[in-house]
Every structure is written in C-alpha cells, then in structure tokens.
Amino acid sequence: MTWSLAGRLRRVLKPRRAGGPAGRVLQAPPVDVGEEADVVAAYRVGPVEYTLYRTGRIDYKLVVVEPLEPPPEALEEVIAGLREPETPGERYHAEKAVSGYGPIYPLIIDSNVEEIAFTDPSRPVMVIHRLVQDRWIETSVKLTPGEADALALSLARKAGRQLSMANPIAEGVTVEGHRVSVTFGREVSRGGSTFVVRKYPEKPFTMADLIRMGSITPLEAAYLWMLVEAQGFILIVGNMGSGKTTLLQALASLIPPGKRVITIEDAPELRLPVEAWDSLYTRPPLPGDEDLEVSLEDLVKFALRRRGDYIIVGEVRGREARLLAQAAALGHGTMATFHADNADSAVVRLSLDPISLPPLFLRSITAFVTVRRALTYDGRAVRRVAAITEVAGDELRDVFTWDPATGEVSPTTPSEVAGVSEKLRWAWERLGRPMGSPEAELEERARVLAEAAEAVERDGTPFRRVLVRFYEKRWIPQ
C-alpha cells in the first residue's frame, strides 16, 4: 500500500524502540541496527516491508524485508508463463527477476526512495529517502563484487549504453525513466563497479504542489505565470540539488492549453501535461565515431525549425545558450536551468567562454529565478525560490527576494510588485491587457493558484484541470 507524501507525513509513526509495541509488535530487524535504534516509519509496498530506523541523533538506516523466494523451478514456471503466480511473493520475485534491477529492485519500487547509490562492496547501498531530506542513508541491501559487476552491466543495457573494460563509463535513462550513471570494474573507480540511479518521480510537480510545499508564494507564481504566458525568456539558476529541474517542470505546467512545446535534454526527465509536446534528447558520441554525436546545440538549432511556441532546455552549459537567446528574440517562449549561485554570477558565466553571450542577447532574458536549498533550525532541508530578478536593459533588478532569517518574501502585494517590475506591464500588454490593470491580473492569478494548491491538498484535484478552466472562462466568446 502506498500513499501521497502529504498523507505519509501525517502517518509517520512516533519514534519507538526497535521491537517495541506501537499498534503492532515489530519483529526484530534482519540486520543489526543497534539496541538504541528508534523506528521512524514502517510501511509496505506489495509484499515488501520497509522500516526506517534512526540509529543516532542524525543517523538513519532503511531495512528492507522481502518475501521468501520460491524454489527456482516454481519461479521459472511463472516467468515462462506456464502458470500464474500462486502468492504475492511469487509474483514479486518473478517481476524482480525480469526487471533487470536485481538486488536493488525493492528500492526501485519504493516511491519514498528518490536516489540510489553504490560505491564499494564493503559498504551497503545508500539512498535518498523522502522522510530524511538532504541526507544519504544506509540500507540493508548489500552487493558482492560479482553482483555489482552484473548489475552495472544490466543498468547500462537498460539505458541502451555499452559498458566494458574498454568503455568503463556509461550514463543514460532506462525505459522506466530512471537516470543511471555507471562505472565498470576497477578501470576508473577504486572500489570496483559503481552506480547512481536517480529515480523518475511518479507524479511530476506542478506549480500548485510547490505553493503547497512552501517553495514559492502564490504571488511569485502568478508573476511567473504571466511571464510564461507572454512567452518570456526565463532562466532558473541555482546550485546542484537546489530544485532547478523541479521548478522548470512546475513552470512548464503553467503553459496555456493548445501550445506546442519542444523540450531538449541530455536525459529526458521532464513530463509535460500538454498535448502538443515534442521531447528531444541528446545522443553521446559513439565509441570510435564522435561525428555521430547529437548535442544540445544541434537540437536547439533543429528545434527552431519545428514550429514550437515554447522551447525548453533542461540545462544550458555551452553555445546552445546563444541559440536559445535567438529563439527568444524570434518570439518563442524559452525556459532553461543554469548552474550559478545567483543572477549576477549567471550573467558572468553567460558572458565568458564557452558561452560568450553578447550583451545584446543578454537583454533578451526576461528574468532569472534563483532557487536555493536551505536548512531550517529543526534540521529539515527546504528548497525555496530565493529571488526573482528582471533584466532591465544593462541592469539587474530584484522583483522578489526571500529572507532566510525570517522566511518572509517581499513584496507582498500586487501593487508593490507593479512598482518595482518593468516586465509585469510588458507581459500584461502582450496578453491583451486583461482585468483592466497589471495589478488586477496579478491578483486574480495569485488567487487562482492559491485555490488550486488548496484543492490539490484537499481532494487531489489535478492542477491541469484548474488551468484549463481558467482559460476556458477567458476564451469563451462574449
């Protein structure tokens, strides 16, 4: 049985001693977690039991208990389709055997696990767990060197990549959408074969989700919504793991219905709720024939001829930024992520090699959105929109700023936003001057987004349905 993150957080069990009663008596863990271990959460996914222990003030461990494996002959019959599985355990082990994920299969099917990493047979498999944010934790899953080699080869095959002693590094995306990065043997890694699996989220985040989580305010989201609909050029900047791709996904959820969207990524991570979606991704150079590489720059150039209303690049790093700026100058709505600490450092990086974006093209950027990952006083990691900065000619102008000390965002009213923003009026005019004034339009959209976040929390109303209803009211002929 699985449940939503919000529901799961409400159901997290109170800490209790391992083996102690709390509604039911837990069996002793199959691995040593220490006498002082506290149970933080216990749940099931199918026949697999998961228990998250706190083994110290800041240390955690995830213990996985799989059902007993059936005899090999019985399992072979089920896999071959000679008979139906007689028990949930038989079905589980048959699915595990054909999955290609081997020993880490129980971590793959657990929606609480976001990333999986293995670096050395002397250490267990590590994971990022949703209930222990911003920290790698140990699991009870261990691999021998032989199992690690076999799993590395299997992950590479699932991603359509070649892995060998001659080509010991591979990365790509599996058919399920999980991003994998693999090394083979001791050719480039000290401990033998290694891998990192970044799991594809079951449900992509929308702007309503980010508002509900406190990552952005309805007013900030409404401002960005107007820029998105006006087909501005938005760059999301931040450090690694700050939530850039999550915000990019949420911004894409604001694209009006009926628009054609082209996404370009190294590995396909974005999922768009739009009908006319063209998903493109790069191809690395093939061994011995680097001329067959398809780069981000090639795909952005290709996208300019595919009649897209919006062009979204997962991450810009090189000369493709020039083409993206050209796309913005041609009237395409453009969005991308970019590694930088803030808007100022982003401008510096864009101006230097290998990008060397001319100042005239820098002016085509509508706004920078800076996202940060910060730790709260209770040790939780939060991802937050820290600033929204407009490009006003040759200057950068902060429209929204977040104070991490107080958690407050300013400005707080549409009239205050209109007083500091040039792009708000630009967007309002491009949208046909709705609601009589930019302030009124901003206020109306903030209200819609706040109500959408409440509806998602209350009864799971799909955000796309709210967005479609908003535009249906706008587009009905009077």
C-alpha positions, 0 to 999 in steps of 0.5 A: 500500500502506498500513499501521497507524501502529504498523507505519509507525513501525517502517518509517520509513526512516533519514534519507538524502540526497535521491537517495541509495541506501537499498534503492532509488535515489530519483529526484530530487524534482519540486520543489526541496527543497534539496541538504541535504534528508534523506528521512524516509519514502517510501511509496505509496498506489495509484499515488501516491508520497509522500516526506517530506523534512526540509529543516532541523533542524525543517523538513519538506516532503511531495512528492507524485508522481502518475501521468501523466494520460491524454489527456482523451478516454481519461479521459472514456471511463472516467468515462462508463463506456464502458470500464474503466480500462486502468492504475492511473493511469487509474483514479486520475485518473478517481476524482480527477476525480469526487471533487470534491477536485481538486488536493488529492485525493492528500492526501485519500487519504493516511491519514498526512495528518490536516489540510489547509490553504490560505491564499494562492496564493503559498504551497503547501498545508500539512498535518498529517502523522502522522510530524511531530506538532504541526507544519504542513508544506509540500507540493508541491501548489500552487493558482492563484487560479482553482483555489482559487476552484473548489475552495472552491466544490466543498468547500462543495457537498460539505458541502451549504453555499452559498458566494458573494460574498454568503455568503463563509463556509461550514463543514460535513462532506462525505459522506466525513466530512471537516470543511471550513471555507471562505472565498470570494474576497477578501470576508473573507480577504486572500489570496483563497479559503481552506480547512481540511479536517480529515480523518475518521480511518479507524479511530476510537480506542478506549480500548485504542489510547490505553493503547497510545499512552501517553495514559492508564494502564490504571488511569485507564481502568478508573476511567473505565470504571466511571464510564461504566458507572454512567452518570456525568456526565463532562466532558473539558476541555482546550485546542484540539488537546489530544485532547478529541474523541479521548478522548470517542470512546475513552470512548464505546467503553467503553459496555456492549453493548445501550445506546442512545446519542444523540450531538449535534454541530455536525459529526458526527465521532464513530463509535460501535461500538454498535448502538443509536446515534442521531447528531444534528447541528446545522443553521446558520441559513439565509441570510435565515431564522435561525428555521430554525436547529437548535442544540445546545440544541434537540437536547439538549432533543429528545434527552431525549425519545428514550429514550437511556441515554447522551447525548453532546455533542461540545462544550458552549459555551452553555445546552445545558450546563444541559440536559445537567446535567438529563439527568444528574440524570434518570439518563442517562449524559452525556459532553461536551468543554469548552474550559478549561485545567483543572477549576477554570477549567471550573467558572468558565466553567460558572458565568458567562454564557452558561452560568450553571450553578447550583451545584446542577447543578454537583454533578451532574458526576461528574468532569472529565478534563483532557487536555493536549498536551505536548512531550517533550525529543526534540521529539515532541508527546504528548497525555496525560490530565493529571488526573482530578478528582471533584466532591465536593459544593462541592469539587474533588478530584484522583483522578489527576494526571500529572507532566510532569517525570517522566511518572509518574501517581499513584496507582498502585494500586487501593487508593490510588485507593479512598482518595482517590475518593468516586465509585469506591464510588458507581459500584461500588454502582450496578453491583451491587457486583461482585468483592466490593470497589471495589478488586477491580473496579478491578483486574480492569478495569485488567487487562482493558484492559491485555490488550486494548491488548496484543492490539490491538498484537499481532494487531489484535484489535478492542477491541469484541470484548474488551468484549463478552466481558467482559460476556458472562462477567458476564451469563451466568446462574449 
